[in-house]
Amino acid sequence: MITCFLKYEIDPAKVADFEIYAKAWIHNINCMGGTHHGYWLPSEGPSDLAWCAFSFPSLADYETYRVEMETDPGCIAAYDHSERTKCIRRWDRHFTRPVLTGESPADLGLM
């Protein structure tokens, strides 16, 4: 599994526009074979930061999605919305691998 983690700098006056963008991408990713883990929008603290994470079963599956998204009407509409509203100032994309199971400190040799 590969997980893409994105950090966005958004326009604080356009959080509602960014939320529309976020909801569209949750739908798009899930329809295109990925698992979207959601968006986290500003609440307390900085008003211009948002995050999201989504996963694909493999890097090859992610790369297939990246090719298909360029011609997918829903993906194009979401991207156009962000360009039209200027709700996103910048973003950083990071690829991670999840650790999803825990073990006791004793089993890990920590005790």
N, C-alpha and C positions, 0 to 999 in steps of 0.2 A: 504494500500500500504506500502511496505517496500522498502527502497532504500539502496543499498550498495554503500558506498563511499570508494574508495581505493586511498591511497597515495603510490607512488612508489619511491624508490631510484634507479635510473638507471645509467648505465655506460654512461657518456657523449660522449664517442667515438662510442657508439652503438645506438644512437637515431634512426637511420634509421631501425635497426633491431627491436627496440621497436615499432616503428610505424607499421611495418608489423604485429607484435603481436597484437597491438591495433585494427587494422582493422579487423583481424580475429575474435577477441572477440566481437566487435560490431556486426558483422554478426551472430556469434554463439548465443549470448544472444537474439537477436531479433528473431532468428529462433526457440528458445527454450521457447518462451512464455513471455520473458521479454521485457523491453523497455530500450535500451541503450541510455544514455544521452550524450555520447561522451567521448573522452580523451582530456586532456590538456597537451601538451608537452612543454618542455622548449623553451622559446623565449628570454625574458629579465630576468635578475636575475639569480638565481641558475641554473646551467646547468644539474643538476643531479636529479631533481624532476619532477614528472608527476602525474597527477590525473585522475580518471575516476569515473563515477557514473552510476548505472543502477538500475532499479526498477522491482519488481514483484508485482502482485496484492495482494499477502499475503505471510506470512512467510512459509506457507505450500507449496505454489507454488515455492518459492525459494528453499526449501528443496528438492522438486521433481527435480528441475533443478540440484541441487548439486549431486544427485544420478545418473541422466541420463548423466551428463557431463563426468562422469568417463569412460563411454564406447562409447561416441560419437566420431566418427573419426575426425571431425573438431576441437573439443575441445582438443583431444589428440595431434593433429598436432600443434595447437597453443602453447600448453604447451611444447611440445618437441622442438619447435623453440626457445622458451625462454631459455630452458635448454642448448640447443646446442650452442646458440650465447652468453649466459651469459649476456644478455642485462639488466636483472633485478638483482640488488644487494639485495634488500629486499622490502617488502611491508607491509602495515598496512591496515586492513579491518575494517570498522566501519559501523554499521547499524543505519540508521536514519529514521525518519518519516518526510515527507515534510509538510510544511505549504505553501499552494498554492493560498490562497485567502487573499486579504487585506481588511481592514476596516478603516474607517476614525478615526482619534484620538478622535473625539467627540463621535462616536458610541462605542468606546472602553473605554469610561469613563476617558480619559486622559485630557479632557478639560472641 
